[in-house]
Amino acid sequence: MKQVDFTSHNLDVPELTLRGMLLGVLITVIFTASNVYLGLKVGLTFSSSIPAAVISMAVLKMFKDSNVLENNMVQTQASAAGTLSAVIFIIPGLLMIGYWQGFAFWQTLMICACGGCLGVLFTIPLRRAMVVNSDLPYPEGLAAAEILKVGSGSAAGTKENGIREILSGGIISAIVSLGTSGFQVISSEVHYWFTFGKITSQLPIGFSSALLGAGYLIGIASGMAMLTGTILAWGVFVPYLTSITPPAAGQSASALASAIWAQKVRLIGAGAIGIAAIWTLFTLIKPIIEGMQISMQAMNRQDAGKTLHRMDTDMSPKATGMVLAVILIGLLGTFYSFIADANLAAGTTWLFVIAGVAVAICMGFFVAAACGYMAGLIGTSASPISGIGILGIIISSLVVLGIGSTVSLFDTAMGTKFAIALAIFITSVIVSIAAISNDNLQDLKTGYLVGATPWRQQVALLLGCIVGAFAIAPVLNLLYEAYGFVGAMPRPGMDESQVLSAPQATLMSTIAQGIFSHNLDWNYILGGVGVGIAMIIVDRLLKKNSAKYSLPPLAVGMGIYLPPTLEMPLILGAVMSYFVFRYLRNRAAERSPQNIEEDVEACNRHGVLFASGLIVGESIMGVIIAIIIVFSVTSGGSDAPLALVKEFGPTADWLGLAVFIAMIVLFVQRIVSVKFETNK
């Protein structure tokens, strides 16, 4: 069978097809519903790109002319389900403050659709700077590409070896995930709390196989930056703040420390992320402008009969402009319908409409660049979208506060409630933009590695955003009517034990209320800005004095902001990769000094495939468990239908630790035991 070169310019194979789009629509709807439920219940969502790629390969292989590029389009479209649903981190706040009594279908749909599509458009000029001409690892994008290549037989090396590595990692990771999230006989994390006088902190560790695999892919620089952030959070800020903060009546030392981290230290992390994101955008201005110039030149070349390579063609400026115009009209109409309900003067109404749309778009481009960079640094799943949401709610609230003060909006309690609601509404658009841009660059990296046509991927993701937007509003209403939110119950007498916590929406609503009541403690956010500036200076000094060392400031901010049990597997994976590479290089230098790079790469490829398998297994098992939970709860059953035991305590902790250590040993063993192909 003739091998197809999927990177050639003149390629004649199905890529963006009707059957692929229909399959993508079906996967998007199912995954969106599952993600919305999990996000509201526990504050986490799963990345749907990799499960969608696996499902696509399984379904489309029934067609003789299916190929890696068509499968990539399906996962690109369906990936919107795992990311657009991040809007649930903010929009339930409208019910929590009592402004909405239910989710307005068209307004919710338009927020998600317009925000998501803007996220796609804003990443078009970023593609060359952050995907083609960048060394960012994009761990999940790389993993998805390896899976697609192996599934199509287009990967380097034998297809059988690649499938064996991915299957090995996938099966092991899925079994472990089933034992932790499903059967609940193995702990997914362990916290060791310690107290010295009034000082309290913890030594945490998470046992996620997927994050261990992602850590292997991100590299030592990002891992050390996240470790720095974790040490700052739990070795400096939390101990200091617990030493000066008295606990509430009956509050344990660990509960106090957890509350301080969630309510104060995370704001430091958000401040550090914000200033680091601004710096990142500043460093990207030149390549972004160059990318836009290339796009304009490409359009002129097409007019002259000359074209760019197929793999370097984005949506044309004309098509992008038309889509942007439609989005702007949609946003203006949506904001007008929301603000008109407040019965303000016509001039004030339009002032808020224009300001709201302007803030959403301007802040949106900033977060698109920041989130795309964060996704490239540590992956989509671990990227702190809610941290960007905090920055969004602060900016939106300050703008609304400034305008509202000039038009006497705060003379009434209803005016203040409207101001808070409008800030949440604006931030919902910003979060939708952030979520999709966070995902889109990951997808474009996958496409770049497998030979996809960028403009077709951009069209597929636009479709995914629209389909996902139609699914989100009714699912949100269904879950609200069934369970209610903290502080927002649709009917009296409902079971409060089943209420959906929506933790991020609660936090952002609290921040908005704090800004409008003038009691938000800005010291923590400004302190985070100071930390971020210090990290930027350290990073610049390291890069100036050595080409080998760096300390990405965004990763430091994420280390402060993210839960430490998510960070530790990433850090351990990065450290593991560093020592494995050192060992491989030393061994290759002894055995085959003339082929060091080839030998190391041969071993590393097996590591990349096994790491990809770990991400695949946990992702797919997460989807399966999510669907089982949704069916169970909606039929009146438990939210842990697969749990075998209710309390397994220390035994589960030790089992989790033992399994995680075994996973690391197996991971390393599979890499270092690879035979040297170049020595045969």
Secondary structure as UniProt FT lines:
FT   TURN            6..7
FT   HELIX           18..42
FT   HELIX           49..60
FT   TURN            61..62
FT   TURN            64..65
FT   HELIX           68..84
FT   HELIX           85..89
FT   TURN            90..92
FT   HELIX           93..96
FT   TURN            97..98
FT   HELIX           105..123
FT   TURN            124..126
FT   HELIX           128..132
FT   HELIX           139..152
FT   HELIX           159..177
FT   HELIX           178..182
FT   STRAND          189..196
FT   TURN            197..198
FT   STRAND          199..206
FT   HELIX           209..218
FT   HELIX           220..231
FT   HELIX           232..237
FT   HELIX           238..244
FT   TURN            249..250
FT   HELIX           253..260
FT   HELIX           261..265
FT   HELIX           266..303
FT   TURN            304..305
FT   HELIX           310..312
FT   HELIX           317..340
FT   TURN            341..342
FT   HELIX           346..378
FT   TURN            381..382
FT   HELIX           385..406
FT   TURN            407..408
FT   HELIX           409..411
FT   HELIX           413..450
FT   HELIX           454..483
FT   TURN            486..487
FT   TURN            492..493
FT   HELIX           496..498
FT   HELIX           503..516
FT   TURN            517..518
FT   HELIX           522..545
FT   HELIX           553..561
FT   HELIX           564..591
FT   HELIX           593..595
FT   HELIX           596..634
FT   TURN            635..636
FT   TURN            641..642
FT   HELIX           649..672
FT   HELIX           677..679
//
